[in-house]
Amino acid sequence: KTFAIAFLLLMALPALPLPTGGVTHVTEIITMLLCLEMIIGRRSVWVPERWRKADVSKALSGKAARKLIAFIEWFERRSRRRWSYVLGSRPVLSVVGLAILVLTVAAFVAPPFSGLDTLPSLGVVIISLGLILEDGLIVLSGLAVGIAGIVLEIAAGTALYHGLDHIFKII
């Protein structure tokens, strides 16, 4: 659950439908590193000593924090312990870590100011909530949201490529 809380906090900003201009790449890189720790089977998060002493209370206050809490409460009201025994097994957690890594990489490679990083990031946030609430259905729904984001990212990239290719053939 420590990993899930870290993923939730790190990917909440990229999950907002706001153009961040690449600022969120820092949180996405940290998330990718934590995913690697989860994939290899670490039970606790390793972070540098300097980061442990950092005060994040200012970042977790204000209007955005209230919206995040409302989002979490919405899922909390609808969650039940579905397939929680599966979510506790080491191989499943490694696969979930790999899925979070793929979604985070998809959010990372999305063009800045495009908004295409929102759905993969939201998928990570929902998966994290599913892990925290021990609800396998929420984890699967987060995976579905993230996959939809990847499909949208690929479709938009393909359309842009074909559009530019068509324009340059005319010229």
C-alpha positions as a printed NumPy array, in Angstrom:
array([[  0.   ,   0.   ,   0.   ],
       [  2.973,   2.309,   0.473],
       [  3.731,   2.093,  -3.224],
       [  0.086,   2.764,  -4.07 ],
       [  0.002,   5.885,  -1.888],
       [  3.194,   7.147,  -3.522],
       [  1.794,   6.481,  -7.013],
       [ -1.448,   8.217,  -6.099],
       [  0.308,  11.348,  -4.852],
       [  2.869,  11.461,  -7.656],
       [  0.437,  10.91 , -10.518],
       [ -2.432,  13.067,  -9.239],
       [ -1.057,  16.203, -10.924],
       [ -0.516,  14.6  , -14.363],
       [ -4.041,  13.125, -14.094],
       [ -5.566,  16.591, -14.019],
       [ -6.915,  17.72 , -17.386],
       [ -4.596,  20.716, -17.402],
       [ -1.659,  21.432, -19.692],
       [  1.411,  21.239, -17.481],
       [  4.04 ,  21.83 , -20.149],
       [  6.239,  18.951, -19.113],
       [  6.486,  19.922, -15.432],
       [  4.969,  16.582, -14.474],
       [  7.853,  14.677, -16.062],
       [  9.669,  14.84 , -12.725],
       [  6.865,  13.034, -10.889],
       [  6.544,  10.556, -13.732],
       [ 10.259,   9.682, -13.584],
       [ 10.018,   9.139,  -9.827],
       [  6.942,   6.963, -10.396],
       [  8.845,   4.89 , -12.965],
       [ 11.676,   4.31 , -10.493],
       [  9.211,   3.251,  -7.809],
       [  7.56 ,   0.893, -10.308],
       [ 10.888,  -0.824, -10.843],
       [ 11.152,  -1.313,  -7.08 ],
       [  7.657,  -2.798,  -7.011],
       [  8.368,  -5.081,  -9.972],
       [ 11.478,  -6.588,  -8.368],
       [  9.462,  -7.327,  -5.243],
       [ 10.494,  -4.746,  -2.659],
       [  8.071,  -4.595,   0.238],
       [  8.763,  -0.978,   1.119],
       [  9.586,   2.139,  -0.842],
       [ 13.221,   3.195,  -0.939],
       [ 13.806,   6.911,  -1.346],
       [ 16.912,   8.986,  -0.691],
       [ 17.286,  10.256,   2.867],
       [ 16.977,  13.876,   1.734],
       [ 13.539,  13.203,   0.224],
       [ 12.302,  11.588,   3.443],
       [ 12.843,  14.84 ,   5.274],
       [ 10.969,  16.934,   2.709],
       [  7.789,  18.658,   3.857],
       [  5.019,  18.027,   1.347],
       [  2.196,  19.508,   3.412],
       [  2.123,  22.714,   1.349],
       [  1.8  ,  20.739,  -1.881],
       [ -1.065,  18.726,  -0.397],
       [ -3.247,  21.669,   0.553],
       [ -5.57 ,  23.965,  -1.303],
       [ -8.259,  23.455,  -3.894],
       [ -6.491,  20.642,  -5.759],
       [ -6.156,  18.633,  -2.543],
       [ -9.864,  19.026,  -1.797],
       [-10.704,  17.793,  -5.307],
       [ -8.375,  14.816,  -4.866],
       [ -9.977,  13.954,  -1.531],
       [-13.445,  14.165,  -3.087],
       [-12.246,  11.865,  -5.894],
       [-10.89 ,   9.372,  -3.345],
       [-14.101,   9.504,  -1.29 ],
       [-16.157,   8.748,  -4.412],
       [-14.173,   5.554,  -4.972],
       [-14.196,   4.718,  -1.283],
       [-18.01 ,   4.773,  -1.172],
       [-18.207,   2.364,  -4.109],
       [-15.416,  -0.009,  -3.17 ],
       [-15.656,  -3.421,  -1.61 ],
       [-12.969,  -5.985,  -0.996],
       [-13.225,  -7.765,  -4.346],
       [-10.413, -10.157,  -5.271],
       [ -8.27 ,  -8.773,  -2.436],
       [ -6.61 , -12.179,  -1.957],
       [ -5.313, -11.95 ,  -5.545],
       [ -3.949,  -8.427,  -5.038],
       [ -1.822,  -9.632,  -2.135],
       [  0.235, -12.116,  -4.133],
       [  3.754, -11.14 ,  -5.154],
       [  3.462, -12.105,  -8.869],
       [  0.238, -10.107,  -9.267],
       [  1.805,  -7.078,  -7.596],
       [  4.767,  -7.324,  -9.981],
       [  2.388,  -7.41 , -12.959],
       [  0.472,  -4.433, -11.541],
       [  3.812,  -2.629, -11.119],
       [  4.625,  -3.383, -14.753],
       [  1.211,  -2.077, -15.851],
       [  1.741,   1.118, -13.856],
       [  5.181,   1.474, -15.434],
       [  3.714,   1.153, -18.951],
       [  0.985,   3.703, -18.195],
       [  3.499,   6.107, -16.67 ],
       [  5.786,   5.806, -19.701],
       [  2.755,   6.495, -21.922],
       [  2.012,   9.635, -19.906],
       [  5.674,  10.626, -20.08 ],
       [  5.931,  10.383, -23.872],
       [  2.693,  12.285, -24.505],
       [  3.393,  15.64 , -26.156],
       [  3.356,  18.582, -23.731],
       [  0.232,  20.772, -23.772],
       [ -1.726,  18.025, -25.565],
       [ -3.653,  16.644, -22.594],
       [ -2.915,  13.125, -23.813],
       [ -1.108,  12.288, -20.571],
       [ -4.316,  12.643, -18.573],
       [ -5.929,   9.238, -19.158],
       [ -2.823,   7.079, -18.613],
       [ -2.087,   9.078, -15.449],
       [ -5.692,   8.781, -14.293],
       [ -5.421,   5.04 , -14.871],
       [ -2.442,   4.937, -12.497],
       [ -4.359,   6.931,  -9.88 ],
       [ -7.362,   4.599, -10.118],
       [ -5.15 ,   1.49 ,  -9.955],
       [ -3.489,   2.967,  -6.869],
       [ -6.864,   3.539,  -5.239],
       [ -7.812,  -0.041,  -6.044],
       [ -4.651,  -1.285,  -4.334],
       [ -5.237,   0.915,  -1.29 ],
       [ -8.898,  -0.106,  -1.01 ],
       [ -8.031,  -3.737,  -1.871],
       [-10.588,  -3.828,  -4.68 ],
       [ -9.533,  -5.77 ,  -7.759],
       [-12.408,  -4.395,  -9.821],
       [-11.157,  -0.846,  -9.277],
       [ -7.656,  -1.967, -10.273],
       [ -9.055,  -3.442, -13.498],
       [-11.088,  -0.317, -14.21 ],
       [ -7.963,   1.798, -13.743],
       [ -6.159,  -0.454, -16.177],
       [ -9.01 ,  -0.014, -18.686],
       [ -8.863,   3.795, -18.343],
       [ -5.095,   3.733, -18.844],
       [ -5.314,   1.483, -21.895],
       [ -7.968,   3.785, -23.375],
       [ -5.534,   6.649, -22.86 ],
       [ -2.765,   4.788, -24.661],
       [ -5.105,   3.965, -27.558],
       [ -6.153,   7.62 , -27.754],
       [ -2.512,   8.724, -27.687],
       [ -1.619,   6.342, -30.524],
       [ -4.7  ,   7.329, -32.549],
       [ -3.959,  11.05 , -32.167],
       [ -0.312,  10.507, -33.09 ],
       [ -1.25 ,   8.458, -36.141],
       [ -3.786,  11.048, -37.282],
       [ -1.244,  13.827, -36.84 ],
       [  1.386,  11.884, -38.756],
       [ -0.958,  11.154, -41.672],
       [ -2.206,  14.75 , -41.708],
       [  1.32 ,  16.164, -41.818],
       [  2.363,  13.574, -44.385],
       [ -0.561,  14.607, -46.581],
       [  0.255,  18.314, -46.239],
       [  3.902,  17.826, -47.151],
       [  3.024,  15.684, -50.173],
       [  0.877,  18.537, -51.486],
       [  3.642,  21.075, -51.039]])
